[in-house]
């Protein structure tokens, strides 16, 4: 039985939610292993649209166990609200189908306030965060002062842990000219949410190891994309966690030897939300057309996404940093009707040519794309469900992408609908 990791191979928003949902039919367990409710997954099932931010996509399939791993930062209030929204759509989330790691770090209101203040400050560089408190919560985690889910069940030590947290935050707030936070307010917030979230708590590392031993298939679901990885992404315009495939092991407590296949998700073009370099961005009619056809607006923020041509240099890079075995190419249908399509095959830098994106922020800003032009197609790929349904030129486009990134396509997605998916190679079969 293969265990599969799904990661975004661009800057996020690649369509991971649909692919994970599609794959989850074959899985027994679906695990979120990093990020928080800054992630956004849209799934369309039988004409009904579901928007998930924190919950694994597996919650939409009856009989599957969904798991939030220790690598996630959890906003208890956001979790309660998301469960409520799904309940209104007829989806039930209980401890029978959702477990949360006991050592998961919590996001508190003070984290959200600090995140928003930093992002709106004229004196600080804007990263383009969702202002959900993700970064400050991860800072507290590595600073060893975070409140974790298990702490809500231990009232005897909670006060001491709140005091440790506020020693840092109130000193920081004083420097920013903000009022100090009263420990009693933090305690009240935590005790108010505790009854709703503690029933989901579990020793996830042990649970997953037992599931693996039992021969159950585990699907690991990443958030954001590899180019937003805090180490391997376009730093500092990145998220606050590791988004590469290796984090599936660290963020769940299951050893890396349990991972059998890495599936990278990417669009047939490129998008990005927020600040940072974007070599193939099209600030023109092409970019607007891609955005309108692809409905490129953030699930969490509603912000319009920046759009551009497919960047094979970047995807080839993430294939290597994530150890991707196969690619799921999404939104191929958005390219229907273009007379010609461009693909970035290299970069110009200071009079020379390179085949990778340098790590330095200022160097990244100086690269410009080298394009290869490919003929487009007039026929529809939308709603295609077999390779034979695709126009010949669309097949050539997919094959050329495979050559440029050094990785075969395993799946093609031709609409947001669950069943509009073409399978070339089943990740669960290795």
N, C-alpha and C positions, 0 to 999 in steps of 0.2 A: 504494500500500500504506500503510495507516494504522498508526501506532505509538500504543499505548494505555498510559496511566498509570492504575493502580488505587490509590485512596487510601481510607482509612477516613474517614468524614465525621462520626464521633462520637468517643468516647473509646477506640477500638480494640475488638477482639473482635466486629467486625461480620459476620464470615464471609468475609473477603477470601480466605482460603485456597481455599475451594470455588470462588469466582467466578474467581480466577486460574487454578485448575486447569481449570475449564470453558472459559475463554477460551484457555488455552494450547494447546488442540487446533488452533486456527487460527494460533497464533504459531509462529515459528521460534526465537526467543530469549526467555528470561524473566530479568529482571534485578531483584535486590534492591538498593535504592539508599540505605538508611539503617537505623539501629537495629542490633541485635545479636541474641543468642540470648535476649533478654528478650521477643521476639515469639513468639507461639504460633499456629500454624495447624493446625486439625484438618480432615482430608479423609477422607471415607468413599467408597470406590470398590469397587463390587461386594461390599458388605458388610464390607470390610476397612477398619479405621480406621488412618490414618497421622497421626502427630503430628510436625510440623516446627517448628523454632524458628529456625534460621539459614539452612537451605538454601531456595532458591527452590522454589515449588510445582511448577515445570516438571520437576523431577527425576523425578517420578512418571510422566511421559509419555515413552515411548521415542522417540528421534530428535530430541528438543528439546535445545537448549543452554541451560544455566542459568549465570547470571553473578552473582557477588557483587561489587558495585561499591565504589569507594573511599569512599563515604559511610557504609559499614557499619563497625562496630568488630567485629573477629573474634577470638573466643576459640578458639585452635587446638585445645585439648583438647576443647572442646564440639563443634567441627566433626568431629573424629575419632570421638567417641562417637556423634554423630548419624548419620554415615555407616555406622557399625557397626550401629546399630539398624535402619536401612533395609535393610542387607544381610541381616540376619536375617529380614526380611519379603520377601526376594526382589528388592529394588531395588538395582541396581548403580550406584554413583557413581564415575566415573573422570574423568581429564582430557578424555576424549572428550565428556562431557556436563556438565562443571562447570569454570568458570574463575573465578579470583579476582584482583581488581585488585592489582597489585604494590605500590601505594601505600596499601593498606588498613591502618589502625591495628590493632595487636594488643591484646587484653585479656590481662593477666597475672594470676597469683595475687594479687599485691599489690593489684591493682585490686579484686578480689572482696573481699579482707579489709577494705579501706578502706570500700567501699560498705556492707558489713554492719555495720561499727562505727558508721558515721554513722547508719544507719537505726535501730539499736537503742539509740543514746545518748539518755539522758534530757535532755541539755543541747542537743540539736539538734532542729529541726523535722522531723517525719517526713513524707516525701513519698509513701511507699508504693512504693518501688522494688522490683525483683525481687532485689536484692542480687547481681546477676550481674557487677558491675564496669563496667557500661555508662557511667555518669556519669563516674567517675574516668578512664576511658580517653579519653573525649571531652575532658576537662579537659587531659590530657597532649597530646592532638592540637593543641588551640588554643594550648597553652603551648609548642609546638614542641620537645617532648622525648620524643615517643612513639617506640616501636619499631614499625616497619612491616614488612609481610611481606617486602619486598625486602631488609631488613636481615639476614634469616636466611641469605641467600645470600652475604653479604659478611662473612666471619669477621674480616677484617683491621680493619674499623671497628666491629664489634659491641661490643667491650669499651668503646670510647670512648662509644658511645651508651648503653650500660647505666649507665656512670658518670654521664653527664648526667642520666639518669632518676632514679637513686638519690640524687643531690645534692638533688633536690627532695623525694623521698619519705621519705628518712631524716630530713631536718629536720622534716618534717610528723609522722612517726611519733614522733620524740623529744618533740614538743609534746603528743602524745596519750598518752605514757607507754608506747610500744611499743618492742620491740627493733628495732635496725637490721637491714636486709636485707643479706645477703652477696651481692656481685656474682656470685660463683661459682655460687650457687644459681640466680640468674636466668639466667645463661649456660647452665647445665646444662639447665634447663627448655626453653629456646629450642632448643638443639641436639637435645634429645630429640624434639621435635615437628616439627622442620624437615623430616626425610625424608618425613613423611606429608603435609605441606601444600604444600611447594615445587613438586611436580609440577603443581599446579593454577594456579600463578602465571602471569599474563599481563598484557600492556599492554591493559587493558580498553577504554580510550577509543579506541584505534586499532582494536581488534577490532570494537567496536560501530559505528564509523564505516564500516568496510568492509562489515559486514552491512547497514547502511542503504543504502549505495551499490549493493549487490547486490540490493536490493529485498526483503529479508527483513523479515518482520513482527516487531517488538520489543514485548514486553509488560513494562512496568515495575511491579514489585510493592512497594508500601509496607508498612511495619510500623506498629503502633499506630494512631492516628487523628489527624485534623487538630486536634482539641481538646487533644491532648497536645503540639502543636508548641511548641518552646522559645520562639518569638516570638509566635505567634498563639493559643496555647492558654491554659488556665486556670492561668497562672503564679502561684506557683512549683510547683504540683502538675502537672508536665509531665514529659515525657521529656527527654533531653539532646541531641536532634537535631531538625532541621526535618523535619516529617512531611507538610507540604503538598506539592502536586503539583510545584511548581517545583523541589523537591529532586531529582526524578528526573533532571534535567539535571546539576545540580551533583554529585550522588552517583554518577554513572556516567561523566561526562566527555563525554557526547554533548550537543551544543548544544540549547537550548530550541526551535529551529526544527524539530527532528526529532520533536517531540511533536504529535500530531494530535488526540487525543481524551483527555479525562479522565473516568474513570468513578468516581463516588463510591459507596462501599458503606455502607449503614446498615441497622440493624435496624428492624423495624416498631414497636419500642418503644426504650427507652434503657437502657444499662447502663454501669457504671463500676467499675473495680477500683482500690483504693487510696484515698488521701485526696483532698480537694478539693471544690469546690462541685458540686452536682447538684440544680438547681432542681426537677426533676420526680420526684425519688426518692420511692418509696413504701415507707415503713418499716411495712408492714402486711400484711394477707393478700394484697392485690393484688401487692405486691412479691414475697412468698414464692411465690405461684402462678406468676408470670412466671419466677422463678428456677428453680423445680422443673420446669416444663414445658420451659423452654429449656435445661436442664442448664447453668446459668450458673456455671461454675467455670473459673478460669484454666487454660489449657493448660500454661503454664510453671510456675505457682506452686501451682495447685490451690485458690487462694483463692476463696471465693464472691464473685460480682459483685453490686454494688448494682444494683437494678432500679427502673425507673419508666416513666412514660408517654412517648410520642414527643414530643420537643421540636423543634418546627418552627423556632423562633427560632434555635437553635444550628445546625441543619442548613442553614438558609438562609444563615447567616453563613459556614459552611465551603464552601458552594457558591460563594460569592464569593471567599474567600481562596484557594481551590484552582482556580478557573476550571472548575468541574465542568460538563460538557456533558450528562451523563445519570446517572441514579441506578440502582443495583442494590439493591432492597429485599429484605432477607433475613428469615427467620423469621416470615413472615406467618402461618404455621400456628399459632404459639404463641398468637395472639389468638383462635383458634377457640373459640367457646363463651362468650365474654364478652357479657353483656347490653348493656353500653355501654362505649365506649372513649373515653378523653380524649386530647386533643392540646393541647399548649401552643402558644398563638398569640401570646403577648406576656408581658411581665413588669410587675409592680408594683414601684415603687421609690420609697420615701420619699413616698408619697401620689400619685405620678404614674405614668404608663405609658410604657414604652420598648419598642422592637422589636429590641433587640440585647443581647448580654451585654457589659457594660463590662469593660475590661482590668484594673481595680484589684481586688486580692484581697479587700479589705474591702467594696467595693461589691458584688462578686459574691455575697458571703455574705448580703447584705441583699435580694436580689431574690426575688420569689415569683411563681409561674406564674399566668398567666391561661389558663383552660382552655376549650376548645370540646368539647362532648360529641357523640359520633357513635354511632349505633346499631350494635350488634355483629351477629354472625351465628352461627347454630347449625350450619350445614353445615360440612363439612370443606374446608379448603384444602390440607391435608397431601397431598403427593405429586402435586399438580396439575401438569400439564405444558403446559397451554394456557390462554389467556385465557377460553375458553368453559367451562373446568372450575371457574371461581371463582364463588362466590355473588355475587349482585348487590350486596349490602351491602359485601362485601370490595372489589369494584371501586370502589365509591363512596369507600371509605376511601383507597385508593391514589390516586384522582383528586384527593381533597381535599389529600392530602400534596403532590402535584405543584403544586397551586395555591399552597399556603402557602409552599413553599420556592423557587418560581420555577424549577423544573427538571423535565423529563420523566423518567418511569421508563423505563429501557432493559431491565432484567431484573428478574424476580421469582424468589426462591428459596423453595421450599415444603417443603424437608427438607434434611438434610445430604447426601443422596445426590446424586452428580454430575448425574444426568439429570433430577432433579426441579427443573427450571429453565424458566421461561417467558421467551421472548425477544420483546421488542417492537421493539428496535432494536439491530442489531449494531454494537458500538463500532468494530470493524475496518473497517466500511464507512462510518464517519464520520456 
